[in-house]
Amino acid sequence: MFILGQLFSSLALLVSMIFNVIYFLLVVRIILSWFAVDSYNEIVQILYRITEPILAPFRRLPLRFGAIDFSPIIAFILIAFLRNFFVGILTQLAYKFG
């Protein structure tokens, strides 16, 4: 049972790290949107390919007021909820089996 607890604990850490990387990439994309960047730059294209599937569902909602797009804020809130939910469940399982 101890090994199972360690597995859930490690999985919780991995899930948390993945969500943190998603946060970081979204922040970088938001900051880049404030500047004139070369959209043909390979790094920018990779960043857009990774973050666009996350932001696309929120862009369909009427969350744009003037030049301000609030879809990243809603995405952040949902990602925070999902991270806390999944990491919480995995942590509880780690305590139960550890």
Gaussian input, Z-matrix of N, CA and C with variables (Angstrom, degrees):
# hf/3-21g

backbone

0 1
 N
 C     1     B1
 C     2     B2     1     A1
 N     3     B3     2     A2     1     D1
 C     4     B4     3     A3     2     D2
 C     5     B5     4     A4     3     D3
 N     6     B6     5     A5     4     D4
 C     7     B7     6     A6     5     D5
 C     8     B8     7     A7     6     D6
 N     9     B9     8     A8     7     D7
 C    10    B10     9     A9     8     D8
 C    11    B11    10    A10     9     D9
 N    12    B12    11    A11    10    D10
 C    13    B13    12    A12    11    D11
 C    14    B14    13    A13    12    D12
 N    15    B15    14    A14    13    D13
 C    16    B16    15    A15    14    D14
 C    17    B17    16    A16    15    D15
 N    18    B18    17    A17    16    D16
 C    19    B19    18    A18    17    D17
 C    20    B20    19    A19    18    D18
 N    21    B21    20    A20    19    D19
 C    22    B22    21    A21    20    D20
 C    23    B23    22    A22    21    D21
 N    24    B24    23    A23    22    D22
 C    25    B25    24    A24    23    D23
 C    26    B26    25    A25    24    D24
 N    27    B27    26    A26    25    D25
 C    28    B28    27    A27    26    D26
 C    29    B29    28    A28    27    D27
 N    30    B30    29    A29    28    D28
 C    31    B31    30    A30    29    D29
 C    32    B32    31    A31    30    D30
 N    33    B33    32    A32    31    D31
 C    34    B34    33    A33    32    D32
 C    35    B35    34    A34    33    D33
 N    36    B36    35    A35    34    D34
 C    37    B37    36    A36    35    D35
 C    38    B38    37    A37    36    D36
 N    39    B39    38    A38    37    D37
 C    40    B40    39    A39    38    D38
 C    41    B41    40    A40    39    D39
 N    42    B42    41    A41    40    D40
 C    43    B43    42    A42    41    D41
 C    44    B44    43    A43    42    D42
 N    45    B45    44    A44    43    D43
 C    46    B46    45    A45    44    D44
 C    47    B47    46    A46    45    D45
 N    48    B48    47    A47    46    D46
 C    49    B49    48    A48    47    D47
 C    50    B50    49    A49    48    D48
 N    51    B51    50    A50    49    D49
 C    52    B52    51    A51    50    D50
 C    53    B53    52    A52    51    D51
 N    54    B54    53    A53    52    D52
 C    55    B55    54    A54    53    D53
 C    56    B56    55    A55    54    D54
 N    57    B57    56    A56    55    D55
 C    58    B58    57    A57    56    D56
 C    59    B59    58    A58    57    D57
 N    60    B60    59    A59    58    D58
 C    61    B61    60    A60    59    D59
 C    62    B62    61    A61    60    D60
 N    63    B63    62    A62    61    D61
 C    64    B64    63    A63    62    D62
 C    65    B65    64    A64    63    D63
 N    66    B66    65    A65    64    D64
 C    67    B67    66    A66    65    D65
 C    68    B68    67    A67    66    D66
 N    69    B69    68    A68    67    D67
 C    70    B70    69    A69    68    D68
 C    71    B71    70    A70    69    D69
 N    72    B72    71    A71    70    D70
 C    73    B73    72    A72    71    D71
 C    74    B74    73    A73    72    D72
 N    75    B75    74    A74    73    D73
 C    76    B76    75    A75    74    D74
 C    77    B77    76    A76    75    D75
 N    78    B78    77    A77    76    D76
 C    79    B79    78    A78    77    D77
 C    80    B80    79    A79    78    D78
 N    81    B81    80    A80    79    D79
 C    82    B82    81    A81    80    D80
 C    83    B83    82    A82    81    D81
 N    84    B84    83    A83    82    D82
 C    85    B85    84    A84    83    D83
 C    86    B86    85    A85    84    D84
 N    87    B87    86    A86    85    D85
 C    88    B88    87    A87    86    D86
 C    89    B89    88    A88    87    D87
 N    90    B90    89    A89    88    D88
 C    91    B91    90    A90    89    D89
 C    92    B92    91    A91    90    D90
 N    93    B93    92    A92    91    D91
 C    94    B94    93    A93    92    D92
 C    95    B95    94    A94    93    D93
 N    96    B96    95    A95    94    D94
 C    97    B97    96    A96    95    D95
 C    98    B98    97    A97    96    D96
 N    99    B99    98    A98    97    D97
 C   100   B100    99    A99    98    D98
 C   101   B101   100   A100    99    D99
 N   102   B102   101   A101   100   D100
 C   103   B103   102   A102   101   D101
 C   104   B104   103   A103   102   D102
 N   105   B105   104   A104   103   D103
 C   106   B106   105   A105   104   D104
 C   107   B107   106   A106   105   D105
 N   108   B108   107   A107   106   D106
 C   109   B109   108   A108   107   D107
 C   110   B110   109   A109   108   D108
 N   111   B111   110   A110   109   D109
 C   112   B112   111   A111   110   D110
 C   113   B113   112   A112   111   D111
 N   114   B114   113   A113   112   D112
 C   115   B115   114   A114   113   D113
 C   116   B116   115   A115   114   D114
 N   117   B117   116   A116   115   D115
 C   118   B118   117   A117   116   D116
 C   119   B119   118   A118   117   D117
 N   120   B120   119   A119   118   D118
 C   121   B121   120   A120   119   D119
 C   122   B122   121   A121   120   D120
 N   123   B123   122   A122   121   D121
 C   124   B124   123   A123   122   D122
 C   125   B125   124   A124   123   D123
 N   126   B126   125   A125   124   D124
 C   127   B127   126   A126   125   D125
 C   128   B128   127   A127   126   D126
 N   129   B129   128   A128   127   D127
 C   130   B130   129   A129   128   D128
 C   131   B131   130   A130   129   D129
 N   132   B132   131   A131   130   D130
 C   133   B133   132   A132   131   D131
 C   134   B134   133   A133   132   D132
 N   135   B135   134   A134   133   D133
 C   136   B136   135   A135   134   D134
 C   137   B137   136   A136   135   D135
 N   138   B138   137   A137   136   D136
 C   139   B139   138   A138   137   D137
 C   140   B140   139   A139   138   D138
 N   141   B141   140   A140   139   D139
 C   142   B142   141   A141   140   D140
 C   143   B143   142   A142   141   D141
 N   144   B144   143   A143   142   D142
 C   145   B145   144   A144   143   D143
 C   146   B146   145   A145   144   D144
 N   147   B147   146   A146   145   D145
 C   148   B148   147   A147   146   D146
 C   149   B149   148   A148   147   D147
 N   150   B150   149   A149   148   D148
 C   151   B151   150   A150   149   D149
 C   152   B152   151   A151   150   D150
 N   153   B153   152   A152   151   D151
 C   154   B154   153   A153   152   D152
 C   155   B155   154   A154   153   D153
 N   156   B156   155   A155   154   D154
 C   157   B157   156   A156   155   D155
 C   158   B158   157   A157   156   D156
 N   159   B159   158   A158   157   D157
 C   160   B160   159   A159   158   D158
 C   161   B161   160   A160   159   D159
 N   162   B162   161   A161   160   D160
 C   163   B163   162   A162   161   D161
 C   164   B164   163   A163   162   D162
 N   165   B165   164   A164   163   D163
 C   166   B166   165   A165   164   D164
 C   167   B167   166   A166   165   D165
 N   168   B168   167   A167   166   D166
 C   169   B169   168   A168   167   D167
 C   170   B170   169   A169   168   D168
 N   171   B171   170   A170   169   D169
 C   172   B172   171   A171   170   D170
 C   173   B173   172   A172   171   D171
 N   174   B174   173   A173   172   D172
 C   175   B175   174   A174   173   D173
 C   176   B176   175   A175   174   D174
 N   177   B177   176   A176   175   D175
 C   178   B178   177   A177   176   D176
 C   179   B179   178   A178   177   D177
 N   180   B180   179   A179   178   D178
 C   181   B181   180   A180   179   D179
 C   182   B182   181   A181   180   D180
 N   183   B183   182   A182   181   D181
 C   184   B184   183   A183   182   D182
 C   185   B185   184   A184   183   D183
 N   186   B186   185   A185   184   D184
 C   187   B187   186   A186   185   D185
 C   188   B188   187   A187   186   D186
 N   189   B189   188   A188   187   D187
 C   190   B190   189   A189   188   D188
 C   191   B191   190   A190   189   D189
 N   192   B192   191   A191   190   D190
 C   193   B193   192   A192   191   D191
 C   194   B194   193   A193   192   D192
 N   195   B195   194   A194   193   D193
 C   196   B196   195   A195   194   D194
 C   197   B197   196   A196   195   D195
 N   198   B198   197   A197   196   D196
 C   199   B199   198   A198   197   D197
 C   200   B200   199   A199   198   D198
 N   201   B201   200   A200   199   D199
 C   202   B202   201   A201   200   D200
 C   203   B203   202   A202   201   D201
 N   204   B204   203   A203   202   D202
 C   205   B205   204   A204   203   D203
 C   206   B206   205   A205   204   D204
 N   207   B207   206   A206   205   D205
 C   208   B208   207   A207   206   D206
 C   209   B209   208   A208   207   D207
 N   210   B210   209   A209   208   D208
 C   211   B211   210   A210   209   D209
 C   212   B212   211   A211   210   D210
 N   213   B213   212   A212   211   D211
 C   214   B214   213   A213   212   D212
 C   215   B215   214   A214   213   D213
 N   216   B216   215   A215   214   D214
 C   217   B217   216   A216   215   D215
 C   218   B218   217   A217   216   D216
 N   219   B219   218   A218   217   D217
 C   220   B220   219   A219   218   D218
 C   221   B221   220   A220   219   D219
 N   222   B222   221   A221   220   D220
 C   223   B223   222   A222   221   D221
 C   224   B224   223   A223   222   D222
 N   225   B225   224   A224   223   D223
 C   226   B226   225   A225   224   D224
 C   227   B227   226   A226   225   D225
 N   228   B228   227   A227   226   D226
 C   229   B229   228   A228   227   D227
 C   230   B230   229   A229   228   D228
 N   231   B231   230   A230   229   D229
 C   232   B232   231   A231   230   D230
 C   233   B233   232   A232   231   D231
 N   234   B234   233   A233   232   D232
 C   235   B235   234   A234   233   D233
 C   236   B236   235   A235   234   D234
 N   237   B237   236   A236   235   D235
 C   238   B238   237   A237   236   D236
 C   239   B239   238   A238   237   D237
 N   240   B240   239   A239   238   D238
 C   241   B241   240   A240   239   D239
 C   242   B242   241   A241   240   D240
 N   243   B243   242   A242   241   D241
 C   244   B244   243   A243   242   D242
 C   245   B245   244   A244   243   D243
 N   246   B246   245   A245   244   D244
 C   247   B247   246   A246   245   D245
 C   248   B248   247   A247   246   D246
 N   249   B249   248   A248   247   D247
 C   250   B250   249   A249   248   D248
 C   251   B251   250   A250   249   D249
 N   252   B252   251   A251   250   D250
 C   253   B253   252   A252   251   D251
 C   254   B254   253   A253   252   D252
 N   255   B255   254   A254   253   D253
 C   256   B256   255   A255   254   D254
 C   257   B257   256   A256   255   D255
 N   258   B258   257   A257   256   D256
 C   259   B259   258   A258   257   D257
 C   260   B260   259   A259   258   D258
 N   261   B261   260   A260   259   D259
 C   262   B262   261   A261   260   D260
 C   263   B263   262   A262   261   D261
 N   264   B264   263   A263   262   D262
 C   265   B265   264   A264   263   D263
 C   266   B266   265   A265   264   D264
 N   267   B267   266   A266   265   D265
 C   268   B268   267   A267   266   D266
 C   269   B269   268   A268   267   D267
 N   270   B270   269   A269   268   D268
 C   271   B271   270   A270   269   D269
 C   272   B272   271   A271   270   D270
 N   273   B273   272   A272   271   D271
 C   274   B274   273   A273   272   D272
 C   275   B275   274   A274   273   D273
 N   276   B276   275   A275   274   D274
 C   277   B277   276   A276   275   D275
 C   278   B278   277   A277   276   D276
 N   279   B279   278   A278   277   D277
 C   280   B280   279   A279   278   D278
 C   281   B281   280   A280   279   D279
 N   282   B282   281   A281   280   D280
 C   283   B283   282   A282   281   D281
 C   284   B284   283   A283   282   D282
 N   285   B285   284   A284   283   D283
 C   286   B286   285   A285   284   D284
 C   287   B287   286   A286   285   D285
 N   288   B288   287   A287   286   D286
 C   289   B289   288   A288   287   D287
 C   290   B290   289   A289   288   D288
 N   291   B291   290   A290   289   D289
 C   292   B292   291   A291   290   D290
 C   293   B293   292   A292   291   D291

   B1=1.4563
   B2=1.5247
   B3=1.3377
   B4=1.4564
   B5=1.5267
   B6=1.3087
   B7=1.4687
   B8=1.5234
   B9=1.3245
   B10=1.4627
   B11=1.5290
   B12=1.3231
   B13=1.4644
   B14=1.5184
   B15=1.3316
   B16=1.4609
   B17=1.5286
   B18=1.3201
   B19=1.4641
   B20=1.5255
   B21=1.3385
   B22=1.4681
   B23=1.5258
   B24=1.3223
   B25=1.4591
   B26=1.5272
   B27=1.3096
   B28=1.4661
   B29=1.5219
   B30=1.3153
   B31=1.4619
   B32=1.5301
   B33=1.3356
   B34=1.4666
   B35=1.5206
   B36=1.3258
   B37=1.4613
   B38=1.5273
   B39=1.3099
   B40=1.4634
   B41=1.5296
   B42=1.3251
   B43=1.4701
   B44=1.5277
   B45=1.3253
   B46=1.4596
   B47=1.5265
   B48=1.3246
   B49=1.4624
   B50=1.5248
   B51=1.3190
   B52=1.4680
   B53=1.5266
   B54=1.3292
   B55=1.4625
   B56=1.5276
   B57=1.3328
   B58=1.4644
   B59=1.5252
   B60=1.3169
   B61=1.4689
   B62=1.5269
   B63=1.3227
   B64=1.4704
   B65=1.5264
   B66=1.3471
   B67=1.4645
   B68=1.5252
   B69=1.3256
   B70=1.4593
   B71=1.5277
   B72=1.3184
   B73=1.4648
   B74=1.5272
   B75=1.3369
   B76=1.4646
   B77=1.5235
   B78=1.3242
   B79=1.4654
   B80=1.5247
   B81=1.3184
   B82=1.4692
   B83=1.5236
   B84=1.3134
   B85=1.4741
   B86=1.5230
   B87=1.3144
   B88=1.4649
   B89=1.5262
   B90=1.3214
   B91=1.4675
   B92=1.5269
   B93=1.3158
   B94=1.4687
   B95=1.5276
   B96=1.3319
   B97=1.4642
   B98=1.5264
   B99=1.3135
   B100=1.4601
   B101=1.5209
   B102=1.3270
   B103=1.4596
   B104=1.5259
   B105=1.3154
   B106=1.4621
   B107=1.5276
   B108=1.3202
   B109=1.4647
   B110=1.5232
   B111=1.2975
   B112=1.4604
   B113=1.5244
   B114=1.3178
   B115=1.4685
   B116=1.5211
   B117=1.3254
   B118=1.4629
   B119=1.5322
   B120=1.3221
   B121=1.4569
   B122=1.5272
   B123=1.3169
   B124=1.4677
   B125=1.5280
   B126=1.3262
   B127=1.4655
   B128=1.5209
   B129=1.3243
   B130=1.4674
   B131=1.5244
   B132=1.3158
   B133=1.4631
   B134=1.5229
   B135=1.3238
   B136=1.4723
   B137=1.5220
   B138=1.3323
   B139=1.4612
   B140=1.5211
   B141=1.3226
   B142=1.4624
   B143=1.5310
   B144=1.3270
   B145=1.4703
   B146=1.5228
   B147=1.3105
   B148=1.4659
   B149=1.5257
   B150=1.3292
   B151=1.4648
   B152=1.5251
   B153=1.3040
   B154=1.4695
   B155=1.5301
   B156=1.3393
   B157=1.4706
   B158=1.5275
   B159=1.3207
   B160=1.4630
   B161=1.5224
   B162=1.3161
   B163=1.4612
   B164=1.5260
   B165=1.3157
   B166=1.4704
   B167=1.5299
   B168=1.3347
   B169=1.4737
   B170=1.5282
   B171=1.3287
   B172=1.4622
   B173=1.5231
   B174=1.3154
   B175=1.4648
   B176=1.5191
   B177=1.3193
   B178=1.4718
   B179=1.5258
   B180=1.3311
   B181=1.4617
   B182=1.5278
   B183=1.3275
   B184=1.4761
   B185=1.5318
   B186=1.3296
   B187=1.4612
   B188=1.5228
   B189=1.3149
   B190=1.4664
   B191=1.5248
   B192=1.3368
   B193=1.4584
   B194=1.5224
   B195=1.3123
   B196=1.4547
   B197=1.5194
   B198=1.3189
   B199=1.4645
   B200=1.5283
   B201=1.3277
   B202=1.4690
   B203=1.5227
   B204=1.3258
   B205=1.4636
   B206=1.5253
   B207=1.3227
   B208=1.4599
   B209=1.5269
   B210=1.3201
   B211=1.4658
   B212=1.5258
   B213=1.3389
   B214=1.4690
   B215=1.5265
   B216=1.3303
   B217=1.4626
   B218=1.5199
   B219=1.3210
   B220=1.4606
   B221=1.5242
   B222=1.3267
   B223=1.4686
   B224=1.5213
   B225=1.3339
   B226=1.4638
   B227=1.5243
   B228=1.3239
   B229=1.4678
   B230=1.5202
   B231=1.3242
   B232=1.4634
   B233=1.5290
   B234=1.3151
   B235=1.4661
   B236=1.5212
   B237=1.3313
   B238=1.4673
   B239=1.5263
   B240=1.3323
   B241=1.4640
   B242=1.5255
   B243=1.3246
   B244=1.4645
   B245=1.5261
   B246=1.3325
   B247=1.4708
   B248=1.5206
   B249=1.3274
   B250=1.4637
   B251=1.5176
   B252=1.3117
   B253=1.4616
   B254=1.5266
   B255=1.3389
   B256=1.4662
   B257=1.5255
   B258=1.3164
   B259=1.4657
   B260=1.5256
   B261=1.3187
   B262=1.4655
   B263=1.5172
   B264=1.3125
   B265=1.4702
   B266=1.5229
   B267=1.3199
   B268=1.4691
   B269=1.5263
   B270=1.3195
   B271=1.4629
   B272=1.5206
   B273=1.3227
   B274=1.4678
   B275=1.5213
   B276=1.3170
   B277=1.4625
   B278=1.5234
   B279=1.3258
   B280=1.4718
   B281=1.5238
   B282=1.3391
   B283=1.4667
   B284=1.5220
   B285=1.3230
   B286=1.4645
   B287=1.5271
   B288=1.3285
   B289=1.4609
   B290=1.5279
   B291=1.3305
   B292=1.4649
   B293=1.4695
   A1=112.01
   A2=116.65
   A3=120.76
   A4=110.86
   A5=116.76
   A6=120.94
   A7=110.43
   A8=116.63
   A9=120.68
   A10=110.64
   A11=116.52
   A12=120.35
   A13=111.80
   A14=116.37
   A15=120.35
   A16=111.54
   A17=115.62
   A18=120.12
   A19=110.66
   A20=116.78
   A21=120.33
   A22=111.06
   A23=117.09
   A24=120.70
   A25=110.82
   A26=116.94
   A27=121.00
   A28=111.17
   A29=116.26
   A30=120.35
   A31=110.71
   A32=116.79
   A33=120.33
   A34=110.65
   A35=116.63
   A36=120.58
   A37=110.88
   A38=117.12
   A39=121.56
   A40=111.24
   A41=116.83
   A42=121.04
   A43=109.90
   A44=116.74
   A45=120.53
   A46=111.16
   A47=117.02
   A48=120.62
   A49=111.54
   A50=117.31
   A51=120.79
   A52=110.39
   A53=116.39
   A54=119.39
   A55=110.98
   A56=118.10
   A57=120.76
   A58=111.41
   A59=117.55
   A60=120.78
   A61=110.00
   A62=116.78
   A63=120.46
   A64=109.98
   A65=117.10
   A66=120.65
   A67=110.83
   A68=116.07
   A69=121.46
   A70=111.05
   A71=116.77
   A72=120.30
   A73=111.59
   A74=116.74
   A75=119.43
   A76=111.10
   A77=117.19
   A78=120.31
   A79=110.17
   A80=117.30
   A81=120.60
   A82=110.25
   A83=116.26
   A84=118.99
   A85=110.99
   A86=116.79
   A87=119.77
   A88=110.35
   A89=116.47
   A90=119.84
   A91=110.74
   A92=117.40
   A93=120.01
   A94=111.90
   A95=117.21
   A96=119.52
   A97=111.81
   A98=117.69
   A99=120.78
   A100=112.25
   A101=117.31
   A102=122.18
   A103=109.92
   A104=114.91
   A105=120.27
   A106=107.60
   A107=116.04
   A108=120.43
   A109=109.06
   A110=114.75
   A111=121.23
   A112=108.36
   A113=116.67
   A114=120.00
   A115=112.49
   A116=117.29
   A117=120.58
   A118=112.30
   A119=116.36
   A120=120.60
   A121=108.67
   A122=116.26
   A123=120.54
   A124=112.09
   A125=117.31
   A126=120.39
   A127=110.32
   A128=116.53
   A129=120.85
   A130=110.03
   A131=117.66
   A132=120.63
   A133=111.45
   A134=117.73
   A135=120.74
   A136=109.78
   A137=116.43
   A138=120.77
   A139=110.75
   A140=117.36
   A141=121.23
   A142=111.26
   A143=116.98
   A144=119.65
   A145=111.93
   A146=117.06
   A147=120.38
   A148=111.25
   A149=117.26
   A150=120.18
   A151=114.29
   A152=118.35
   A153=119.70
   A154=113.17
   A155=120.68
   A156=118.44
   A157=113.36
   A158=116.68
   A159=120.19
   A160=109.99
   A161=117.15
   A162=121.42
   A163=113.97
   A164=118.15
   A165=121.72
   A166=113.93
   A167=120.09
   A168=118.14
   A169=113.08
   A170=117.04
   A171=120.34
   A172=111.68
   A173=117.46
   A174=120.78
   A175=111.57
   A176=116.76
   A177=119.85
   A178=111.10
   A179=116.50
   A180=121.39
   A181=109.31
   A182=117.27
   A183=119.02
   A184=110.97
   A185=116.52
   A186=121.86
   A187=112.71
   A188=117.21
   A189=121.07
   A190=107.97
   A191=114.59
   A192=120.97
   A193=107.70
   A194=115.46
   A195=119.97
   A196=109.61
   A197=115.55
   A198=120.02
   A199=112.22
   A200=116.92
   A201=120.69
   A202=109.81
   A203=115.10
   A204=122.04
   A205=108.25
   A206=116.33
   A207=121.22
   A208=113.26
   A209=118.03
   A210=119.79
   A211=113.20
   A212=120.91
   A213=118.16
   A214=113.21
   A215=117.25
   A216=119.86
   A217=110.13
   A218=116.91
   A219=120.75
   A220=109.89
   A221=117.10
   A222=120.48
   A223=110.47
   A224=117.74
   A225=120.99
   A226=111.52
   A227=116.46
   A228=120.34
   A229=110.16
   A230=117.16
   A231=120.27
   A232=111.30
   A233=117.42
   A234=120.22
   A235=110.33
   A236=117.53
   A237=120.30
   A238=110.40
   A239=116.70
   A240=120.12
   A241=110.81
   A242=116.58
   A243=120.08
   A244=111.56
   A245=116.67
   A246=119.63
   A247=110.68
   A248=116.74
   A249=119.70
   A250=111.39
   A251=117.10
   A252=121.25
   A253=110.91
   A254=116.51
   A255=120.04
   A256=112.45
   A257=117.04
   A258=119.42
   A259=109.96
   A260=117.11
   A261=120.26
   A262=112.25
   A263=116.46
   A264=119.91
   A265=110.69
   A266=116.99
   A267=119.90
   A268=111.55
   A269=117.56
   A270=120.76
   A271=110.72
   A272=116.97
   A273=119.85
   A274=111.08
   A275=117.06
   A276=120.07
   A277=110.99
   A278=116.79
   A279=120.17
   A280=110.36
   A281=117.48
   A282=120.32
   A283=111.42
   A284=115.60
   A285=119.61
   A286=111.31
   A287=116.51
   A288=119.95
   A289=113.03
   A290=117.54
   A291=120.10
   A292=110.65
   D1=-31.14
   D2=179.41
   D3=-61.36
   D4=-40.27
   D5=-179.32
   D6=-64.67
   D7=-39.08
   D8=178.36
   D9=-64.72
   D10=-39.78
   D11=176.91
   D12=-62.54
   D13=-41.91
   D14=177.85
   D15=-66.16
   D16=-35.81
   D17=177.75
   D18=-62.92
   D19=-46.28
   D20=179.17
   D21=-65.81
   D22=-37.57
   D23=178.34
   D24=-64.56
   D25=-43.84
   D26=178.21
   D27=-66.12
   D28=-38.65
   D29=178.47
   D30=-65.41
   D31=-39.08
   D32=177.00
   D33=-62.14
   D34=-41.42
   D35=178.14
   D36=-64.48
   D37=-42.59
   D38=179.38
   D39=-63.10
   D40=-45.07
   D41=179.32
   D42=-62.35
   D43=-42.81
   D44=178.44
   D45=-61.88
   D46=-41.67
   D47=179.06
   D48=-65.05
   D49=-38.97
   D50=178.24
   D51=-62.99
   D52=-44.19
   D53=178.29
   D54=-64.79
   D55=-36.29
   D56=177.48
   D57=-64.87
   D58=-37.97
   D59=176.42
   D60=-64.69
   D61=-40.47
   D62=177.72
   D63=-62.18
   D64=-44.73
   D65=175.60
   D66=-54.65
   D67=-49.74
   D68=-177.49
   D69=-59.63
   D70=-46.27
   D71=-178.99
   D72=-63.97
   D73=-38.06
   D74=177.38
   D75=-66.09
   D76=-40.24
   D77=178.46
   D78=-63.46
   D79=-43.88
   D80=178.26
   D81=-60.82
   D82=-42.49
   D83=-179.82
   D84=-65.06
   D85=-41.05
   D86=179.24
   D87=-63.14
   D88=-44.60
   D89=179.35
   D90=-63.57
   D91=-41.22
   D92=178.28
   D93=-64.18
   D94=-28.77
   D95=-179.65
   D96=-69.52
   D97=-16.16
   D98=178.51
   D99=-81.21
   D100=-13.80
   D101=-175.57
   D102=-119.94
   D103=161.88
   D104=174.87
   D105=-83.28
   D106=104.12
   D107=-179.66
   D108=-111.17
   D109=156.44
   D110=178.16
   D111=-75.89
   D112=108.22
   D113=-177.92
   D114=-70.40
   D115=-10.26
   D116=177.13
   D117=-91.82
   D118=-3.17
   D119=176.28
   D120=-64.42
   D121=133.88
   D122=-174.83
   D123=-62.91
   D124=-38.08
   D125=179.89
   D126=-66.44
   D127=-41.70
   D128=178.22
   D129=-64.07
   D130=-41.45
   D131=178.68
   D132=-64.00
   D133=-40.67
   D134=177.74
   D135=-63.77
   D136=-43.48
   D137=178.59
   D138=-60.15
   D139=-43.48
   D140=179.08
   D141=-66.26
   D142=-39.60
   D143=178.86
   D144=-64.21
   D145=-32.82
   D146=-179.85
   D147=-78.21
   D148=-41.97
   D149=-172.66
   D150=-89.93
   D151=-24.20
   D152=-177.35
   D153=-61.80
   D154=-40.70
   D155=176.84
   D156=-61.84
   D157=-24.67
   D158=177.85
   D159=-78.39
   D160=-41.78
   D161=-175.91
   D162=-84.38
   D163=-25.37
   D164=-174.28
   D165=-56.07
   D166=-45.26
   D167=179.65
   D168=-61.75
   D169=-32.16
   D170=-179.45
   D171=-78.32
   D172=-24.07
   D173=179.20
   D174=-72.52
   D175=-19.38
   D176=177.47
   D177=-74.40
   D178=-20.15
   D179=178.75
   D180=-82.25
   D181=152.95
   D182=179.66
   D183=-77.78
   D184=75.44
   D185=-176.87
   D186=-112.11
   D187=12.85
   D188=-179.49
   D189=-105.58
   D190=124.33
   D191=177.97
   D192=-121.64
   D193=103.00
   D194=-174.75
   D195=69.64
   D196=-127.25
   D197=-179.79
   D198=-91.66
   D199=-0.31
   D200=-176.25
   D201=-98.16
   D202=126.72
   D203=178.73
   D204=-105.30
   D205=115.73
   D206=-178.03
   D207=-90.92
   D208=2.12
   D209=-178.87
   D210=-61.40
   D211=-36.24
   D212=176.63
   D213=-64.14
   D214=-32.54
   D215=178.95
   D216=-65.95
   D217=-44.29
   D218=177.94
   D219=-64.64
   D220=-38.81
   D221=177.18
   D222=-62.41
   D223=-42.23
   D224=177.38
   D225=-59.84
   D226=-44.06
   D227=-179.12
   D228=-63.31
   D229=-45.36
   D230=179.97
   D231=-65.81
   D232=-41.29
   D233=178.91
   D234=-64.30
   D235=-40.04
   D236=177.75
   D237=-62.61
   D238=-42.73
   D239=178.04
   D240=-62.09
   D241=-47.58
   D242=-178.75
   D243=-63.78
   D244=-40.72
   D245=178.64
   D246=-62.10
   D247=-47.86
   D248=179.67
   D249=-63.21
   D250=-37.84
   D251=-179.58
   D252=-64.50
   D253=-54.66
   D254=-175.93
   D255=-69.24
   D256=-42.33
   D257=179.20
   D258=-66.73
   D259=-37.16
   D260=177.28
   D261=-62.51
   D262=-45.27
   D263=178.49
   D264=-62.78
   D265=-46.14
   D266=-179.25
   D267=-65.44
   D268=-36.27
   D269=177.85
   D270=-66.98
   D271=-41.46
   D272=177.42
   D273=-63.43
   D274=-39.71
   D275=176.49
   D276=-65.35
   D277=-36.64
   D278=178.09
   D279=-64.25
   D280=-41.54
   D281=178.01
   D282=-67.28
   D283=-37.96
   D284=-178.42
   D285=-66.03
   D286=-41.84
   D287=-176.20
   D288=-96.77
   D289=-5.86
   D290=-177.52
   D291=-95.13

